[in-house]
Amino acid sequence: MDGIYRTGQVFSVKKSQPILVQSEGVTREEEFYFLSNLDQNIAVIIQTVYCFKQDDMKCSKNVANVIKQALAKVLVHFYPLAGNLTISPDGKLIVECSNDGVPFVEAVADCSIDVLGDITIPDPVMLGELVHTIPGAKNILEMPLLTAQVTRFKCGGFVLGMTINHCMTDGISAMEFVNSWAETARGMSLTVPPFVDRSILRSRQPPKISYDHKEFMEIQDKSNMERLYKEEQIVYNSFYFDQEKIGRLKKLAMEDGEIKSCTSFTVLTALVWRARSKALKMKHHQETKLLFAVDGRSKFSPPLPKGYFGNGIVLTCCLCKVGELVQKPFSHAVGLVQDAIKMVNEDFIRSTIDYFEVTRARPSLTATLLITSWTRLSFNTTNFGWGDPSQSGCVTLPEKEVALFLSKGREKGTTLLLGLPLTAMKAFQELIPA
């Protein structure tokens, strides 16, 4: 397909018909693979791309074949990814262990990889050419759990584009899968073999709900934000916070003495929540919710096994009126974030699992910001035999309410990615410190 993209460049990508890559190992005896209640509420497709510059020491002509063969081998360990998503008799998502295979596409671009420019800002049009999706799919059950596309460029560089259903992996287990795939391509054994038994996160019998779980609470849109999202173009942007900027935010958070210490995550999350609420012109009597994921692996006693394959994250919540959020000192918002983090322990996570078992509720996203942090994920150390990626990024964000924190290569700062209606993005940019 030809097109003019964000960089102003025109390029064409020619794609092969997808082939199905099956696990080359013995098919498992189990017919269905259990997904925990932490997997149920995040069945969205995550699309990522990894760019590899030309390696002067190694030709990339056979890269697609190497990555494809490694996929067949690594699926022996991560066998559920070769199956299909379906609905269990009790109405929950479950994987049919069919080993139908993972759609794999080989593609060729008619230009240098430099045409892509900086891919840290999501671009569904340009970067969408580098992943394989199923445009005719009517719902999540008709989409593969995993797809892969390898696109070679004239310069000898290549891009691995991957889509994966979030119900199969959180960021940590997705990264462990990709790194295992890369290790397999280099002929190595797996550093972190997956622990695939998710039944350790089954609901308790009888279920025991110990918290009010405001993350699931419905909020009324009193600020007419839905109309804004429908009427205006959604634009994406990235904002980089170096150590100096983050240091200034921490100083601001602590200057009134209400909090004694804070992390980069808590101050950035508070900043984005306040600025986004202002940029969207939320009314002061509007309730607003902040959701963010906390890794629960270490919260259990004993901790979840190393290599746990699945979602080990849980959403925690802050809830208040917009007037309270934006009129009170910055330290107040930071304190709300800190309190939400402190609330997450094993009992909270077990209660969340049981809450879904009883209610089948899904978190409401009206007037909500959902922050995900990938700052501790090693996206730039995935080596399939042609060195580490020169850059990586997301094709798009899965929901309009989602904002993403990323690390920037080996630098110590944090990059924020988010999408907003055009006028709101202009206002947001003015609210973020230079």
Secondary structure by P-SEA (a helix, b strand, c coil): ccccccccccbbbbbccbbbbccccccccccbbbbccccccccbbbbbbbbbcccccccccaaaaaaaaaaaaaaaaaccccbbbbbcccbbbbbcccccbbbbbbbccccccccccccccccccccccccccccccccccccccbbbbbbbccccbbbbbbbbccccccaaaaaaaaaaaaaaaaccccccccccccccccccccccccccccccbbbbcccaaaaaaaabbbbbbbbbbcaaaaaaaaaaaccccccccccaaaaaaaaaaaaaaaaacccccbbbbbbbbcccccccccccccccccccbbbbbccccccccccccaaaaaaaaaaaaaaccaaaaaaaaaaaaccccccccccbbbbbbccccccccccccccccccccccccccccbbbbbbcccccbbbbbbcccaaaaaaaaaaccc
